[in-house]
Amino acid sequence: MKPDVSASFMTPWSRQGTPPGPVFSSASGVHLRTSDGQRCLDLSSGLMCANLGHGHPTVIRAIRQQLDALCFVSPTLQNDSRMEFSRRLCARAPWPGDARVHFTTGGGEANDDAVKIARLITGRQKILCAYRSYHGTSTGAAALTGGSRRWASEQSAPGGVVHFFAPYPYRSPFHTPDRTEEVHRALDHIERIVQQENPDNIAAILIEPVLGSDGLVVYEEGYLSGLRTIASKYGALLIHDEVMCGFGRIGEMFASQRVGVEPDMITFAKGVTGGYIPLGGVLMREEIARIFDGVPFPYGHTYSGHPVCMAAGLGALQAYDDDGLFVRAREIEKWLGSDLAEIQRNIPAIGDIRGIGAFFGIELVRDRETREPVVPWQSGDQTLMSDFQAALLSRGIWVYIKFNLCVIAPPLTVSQKDLQDGLQIFADVLAEFNIRMR
Ligand SMILES: Cc1ncc(COP(=O)(O)O)c(C=O)c1O
């Protein structure tokens, strides 16, 4: 017997058969709307992808026009939208020289392909990734992922991935309260791993330049540049996974530009179309792309450079530029910084707040001294946070929650008033959960 009607489909990442939550049927700006007319403020841009808010007319128009003109052509043939979008995208890449792009359907596939490219062109096997990371759920990307979302996919995970600890000052894996010392120890740790794993067999270091859903960590100055130095020293490539932190999320088109470190490849997805249409890709330095001028590029997907996805990307790029959204997160950062600090003063369950741009994480703890998370990190009973998330939804707020971490990442179009109202409701619901969180 099916427990309820929602059991006709599998809800990703969720226990199945639980009572259905609100059913969404439309959206506009920063609000989602349920089929019975309730409004819900999207404080996490869906899954940190609706950077442009919902229903942006420029993107919708671009998609509609493309649907009328050309829906599909083989990816081995040319289409005008792919030519135009890739030209515009590459012109904005963070490298002073030229760049080229390979398109995929999403972020996990982009990481799979970036890693395959790195292995192919270096002739080396091993990829170094952080334990606190999420890189996707395809077989390859799941193996790259450091957190517990890897575990269920490991039955067929390919080898050649070595995980390392990256800085995380709130719960330092390097046992130091000093952030600068943490960076030194973290770089020493990864360099020892490189030595131990055979420096001649390290193809790439892959990292989210701002750690997203597996902890929301903004790396201290010196860490990412240190990784750059180590990668170059040992002839490995540096790949930035900007699937979540790219496309204006931290106040520049690419996060690499704000953190001031040049990787060799950037993987992207989500914000590239504002989440309107699935699209991902790998941006690479021209020197890497050029290797395949003489030999076939051995990777591709039916939907690589799909005309409708390309049109959505073009429309999104136009919308980001027209509305000044690539840098708007810097303004939102100021609002979030001060509003969340104010909320933290009154709510003991908030252990730590950290973030950059429109990308903030709130860690909920039972005790600020011991920093014990309100629910176990990685695995264990998550009922408390599921109840908290459901209570937020019932009050008209969507917040992405992973274990004891709440990610506040509103659309870059959010007004200060909407953000403040949403954070006030978040704080009210948190206060109601105070006793259960002790
Ligand atoms: C940093 C990062 N990389 C990769 C992915 C996987 O992207 P997708 O779900 O499009 O495969 C995600 C998804 O959340 C992500 O946050």
The ligand as an SDF file (V2000), in Angstrom:
LIG
                    3D

 16 16  0  0  0  0  0  0  0  0999 V2000
   29.5750   22.5690   -5.1130 C   0  0  0  0  0  0  0  0  0  0  0  0
   28.6860   21.6430   -5.8800 C   0  0  0  0  0  0  0  0  0  0  0  0
   29.2130   20.8900   -6.8460 N   0  0  0  0  0  0  0  0  0  0  0  0
   28.4670   20.0500   -7.5750 C   0  0  0  0  0  0  0  0  0  0  0  0
   27.1150   19.9210   -7.3390 C   0  0  0  0  0  0  0  0  0  0  0  0
   26.2990   18.9570   -8.1540 C   0  0  0  0  0  0  0  0  0  0  0  0
   25.5380   19.6420   -9.0810 O   0  0  0  0  0  0  0  0  0  0  0  0
   24.2920   18.9080   -9.7760 P   0  0  0  0  0  0  0  0  0  0  0  0
   23.2960   18.6480   -8.6910 O   0  0  0  0  0  0  0  0  0  0  0  0
   23.8340   19.8880  -10.8050 O   0  0  0  0  0  0  0  0  0  0  0  0
   24.8170   17.6600  -10.3880 O   0  0  0  0  0  0  0  0  0  0  0  0
   26.5200   20.7020   -6.3510 C   0  0  0  0  0  0  0  0  0  0  0  0
   25.0840   20.5990   -6.0940 C   0  0  0  0  0  0  0  0  0  0  0  0
   24.5580   21.0880   -5.1370 O   0  0  0  0  0  0  0  0  0  0  0  0
   27.3220   21.5840   -5.5910 C   0  0  0  0  0  0  0  0  0  0  0  0
   26.8220   22.3300   -4.6220 O   0  0  0  0  0  0  0  0  0  0  0  0
  1  2  1  0
  2  3  1  0
  2 15  2  0
  3  4  2  0
  4  5  1  0
  5  6  1  0
  5 12  2  0
  6  7  1  0
  7  8  1  0
  8  9  2  0
  8 10  1  0
  8 11  1  0
 12 13  1  0
 12 15  1  0
 13 14  2  0
 15 16  1  0
M  END
$$$$
